[in-house]
Structures are given as structure tokens and as C-alpha cells.
Amino acid sequence: GDNCVVMEESTFNFITSRLTVKRTMLLDGGRQVENEFSIRTYCLHELGKILHNAGFRVIEVSGHIHTPGAFFGPDSTNMIILAEKRAE
């Protein structure tokens, strides 16, 4: 917003696959608010295994909504997985 400065410091733990972010907001009038959060990130093979264990079959992986079926790893802006429930 107006008259607000946001500073962010992030670290990634390659062993636990967790992204930790410390966000500091300097608000109008000198007030400061700090938040810290941690997000577990998943790679493609982990998501594929989770889907498989839940009874799904991966059909297609895309890196962007405009390039279906084309996934370029870390150069892709997204990870879009198309999966279907396996017949039982």
C-alpha cells in the first residue's frame, strides 16, 4: 500500500525442502510489523508419488497454462499436473 516498505529475507533448507520467509513491513508513522512463515515445497516426483498413492495416474505435466505438456523444470513458471483417478 501507500507509504509502506516491505523487506523480505528468505532461506531454503535443501534437506527438509522448506522455504522460510521473514517479512518486515515498515508502515506509515514508523510502526513495524514482522511475520515469519515456513512452506514445505514439493518436487515433481514427490507430487507424482503422492498422486499415485492416492489412486491417481499422471497424464500430463505443464510449466505454464499456455504450454500444455511442456515442463521445463526450474525454468517453468508453474507446475501444473493433470491427473485422473485410476479405475479400481
Backbone as numpy.savetxt, mean C-alpha at the origin, in Angstrom:
# Nx Ny Nz CAx CAy CAz Cx Cy Cz
-4.36 22.15 4.34 -5.18 23.34 4.34 -4.33 24.59 4.34
-4.98 25.71 4.44 -4.28 26.99 4.47 -3.48 27.13 5.76
-2.32 27.73 5.66 -1.46 28.01 6.81 -1.11 26.77 7.61
-0.85 25.70 6.93 -0.49 24.44 7.58 0.74 23.86 6.87
1.69 23.40 7.66 2.88 22.76 7.10 2.89 21.32 7.62
3.10 20.36 6.70 3.14 18.96 7.09 4.52 18.40 6.78
5.13 17.80 7.79 6.42 17.14 7.62 6.21 15.66 7.89
6.84 14.83 7.07 6.64 13.39 7.22 7.98 12.70 7.18
8.15 11.76 8.09 9.37 10.96 8.15 8.93 9.50 8.11
9.42 8.75 7.13 9.00 7.37 7.00 10.20 6.44 6.94
9.99 5.24 7.51 11.01 4.21 7.47 10.34 2.89 7.08
11.10 2.04 6.41 10.58 0.74 6.01 11.45 -0.34 6.60
10.81 -1.30 7.30 11.51 -2.43 7.87 11.38 -3.60 6.89
12.48 -3.97 6.26 12.46 -5.02 5.25 12.25 -6.42 5.83
12.48 -6.59 7.11 12.27 -7.89 7.75 10.79 -8.11 8.05
10.11 -7.08 8.57 8.69 -7.22 8.94 7.75 -6.70 7.85
8.29 -6.08 6.81 7.50 -5.46 5.73 6.53 -4.42 6.27
6.98 -3.63 7.24 6.15 -2.58 7.80 6.71 -1.21 7.46
5.80 -0.34 7.02 6.12 1.06 6.75 5.65 1.86 7.96
6.56 2.56 8.62 6.22 3.39 9.77 6.36 4.85 9.35
5.33 5.62 9.64 5.31 7.03 9.24 5.07 7.89 10.47
5.91 8.90 10.64 5.70 9.91 11.68 5.35 11.21 10.96
4.16 11.73 11.24 3.67 12.93 10.56 3.52 14.05 11.59
4.15 15.19 11.31 4.05 16.36 12.16 3.37 17.47 11.38
2.31 18.02 11.95 1.60 19.12 11.31 1.78 20.37 12.15
2.27 21.43 11.50 2.40 22.73 12.15 1.22 23.56 11.68
0.33 23.89 12.62 -0.90 24.57 12.29 -0.79 26.06 12.54
-1.74 26.78 11.97 -1.81 28.22 12.15 -1.85 28.53 13.65
-1.08 29.51 14.08 -1.05 29.87 15.50 0.03 29.13 16.27
0.83 28.30 15.59 1.95 27.63 16.24 1.64 26.29 16.86
0.38 25.86 16.79 0.03 24.56 17.36 0.65 23.44 16.53
1.13 22.39 17.20 1.78 21.27 16.53 1.06 19.97 16.90
0.78 19.16 15.87 0.11 17.87 16.08 1.00 16.79 15.47
1.26 15.73 16.26 2.07 14.62 15.76 1.26 13.34 15.76
1.39 12.59 14.69 0.76 11.28 14.56 1.80 10.30 14.06
1.70 9.07 14.52 2.58 8.02 14.01 1.72 6.80 13.72
1.96 6.17 12.57 1.22 4.97 12.22 2.12 4.01 11.48
1.70 2.74 11.50 2.47 1.68 10.88 1.53 0.87 9.99
2.00 0.55 8.80 1.21 -0.17 7.81 1.98 -1.42 7.38
1.31 -2.56 7.38 1.92 -3.79 6.87 1.74 -3.80 5.36
2.81 -3.94 4.63 2.74 -3.98 3.18 2.90 -5.43 2.71
2.25 -5.75 1.60 2.28 -7.10 1.06 2.81 -7.07 -0.37
3.64 -8.04 -0.70 4.12 -8.17 -2.07 3.15 -9.08 -2.84
3.33 -9.13 -4.14 2.41 -9.86 -5.00 2.29 -11.34 -4.62
3.41 -12.01 -4.37 3.31 -13.44 -4.06 2.59 -13.69 -2.74
2.71 -12.77 -1.78 1.98 -12.93 -0.52 0.48 -12.78 -0.73
0.08 -11.78 -1.50 -1.34 -11.58 -1.79 -1.90 -12.76 -2.58
-1.12 -13.27 -3.52 -1.55 -14.45 -4.28 -1.77 -15.64 -3.38
-0.88 -15.84 -2.40 -1.02 -16.96 -1.47 -2.25 -16.77 -0.58
-2.49 -15.56 -0.11 -3.67 -15.27 0.72 -4.94 -15.57 -0.08
-4.99 -15.11 -1.33 -6.16 -15.37 -2.17 -6.34 -16.87 -2.41
-5.25 -17.56 -2.71 -5.30 -19.00 -2.94 -5.85 -19.73 -1.72
-5.34 -19.38 -0.55 -5.78 -20.02 0.70 -7.26 -19.72 1.00
-7.76 -18.61 0.46 -9.17 -18.25 0.67 -10.07 -18.83 -0.42
-9.49 -19.63 -1.33 -10.29 -20.30 -2.34 -10.43 -19.54 -3.65
-9.51 -18.62 -3.91 -9.55 -17.85 -5.16 -8.43 -18.27 -6.10
-8.62 -17.97 -7.36 -7.60 -18.19 -8.39 -7.30 -16.84 -9.02
-6.02 -16.46 -9.05 -5.62 -15.19 -9.66 -5.71 -15.33 -11.17
-6.42 -14.41 -11.79 -6.60 -14.42 -13.24 -5.64 -13.44 -13.91
-5.49 -12.27 -13.31 -4.70 -11.22 -13.96 -4.17 -10.25 -12.91
-2.98 -9.72 -13.16 -2.38 -8.70 -12.30 -2.03 -7.51 -13.18
-2.45 -6.34 -12.74 -2.18 -5.11 -13.50 -1.51 -4.09 -12.60
-0.77 -3.19 -13.22 -0.09 -2.13 -12.48 -0.81 -0.80 -12.57
-1.81 -0.71 -13.42 -2.59 0.52 -13.57 -3.91 0.16 -14.21
-4.94 0.90 -13.87 -6.27 0.61 -14.41 -6.31 0.69 -15.94
-5.43 1.49 -16.52 -5.41 1.67 -17.98 -4.54 0.65 -18.71
-3.84 -0.22 -17.97 -2.99 -1.23 -18.60 -3.32 -2.61 -18.04
-4.53 -3.13 -18.32 -4.90 -4.43 -17.77 -3.93 -5.53 -18.21
-3.54 -6.35 -17.25 -2.64 -7.47 -17.55 -1.17 -7.10 -17.61
-0.83 -5.82 -17.45 0.57 -5.39 -17.49 0.99 -4.91 -16.11
1.84 -5.67 -15.45 2.35 -5.31 -14.13 3.86 -5.15 -14.24
4.39 -4.02 -13.82 5.81 -3.71 -13.98 6.54 -3.65 -12.65
6.05 -4.40 -11.67 6.71 -4.44 -10.37 6.75 -3.09 -9.70
7.89 -2.69 -9.13 7.95 -1.43 -8.40 7.71 -0.20 -9.27
7.78 -0.35 -10.60 7.51 0.79 -11.48 6.03 1.00 -11.73
5.19 0.04 -11.32 3.75 0.19 -11.47 3.22 1.11 -10.37
2.21 1.91 -10.72 1.65 2.84 -9.74 0.69 2.15 -8.77
0.15 1.00 -9.16 -0.80 0.25 -8.34 -0.53 -1.24 -8.48
-1.23 -2.04 -7.66 -1.25 -3.48 -7.85 -2.72 -3.90 -7.83
-3.23 -4.22 -9.00 -4.64 -4.59 -9.15 -4.69 -6.08 -9.47
-5.34 -6.84 -8.61 -5.41 -8.28 -8.79 -6.85 -8.67 -9.12
-7.02 -9.31 -10.27 -8.31 -9.85 -10.65 -8.29 -11.32 -10.31
-9.24 -11.74 -9.45 -9.29 -13.14 -9.02 -10.74 -13.61 -9.05
-10.88 -14.94 -9.16 -12.23 -15.51 -9.11 -12.24 -16.66 -8.11
-13.41 -16.87 -7.54 -13.58 -17.95 -6.59 -13.48 -19.27 -7.34
-12.65 -20.19 -6.84 -12.52 -21.51 -7.47 -13.78 -22.32 -7.22
-14.15 -23.15 -8.20 -15.29 -24.05 -8.03 -14.94 -25.11 -7.01
-15.89 -25.43 -6.18 -15.63 -26.43 -5.13 -16.29 -27.72 -5.42
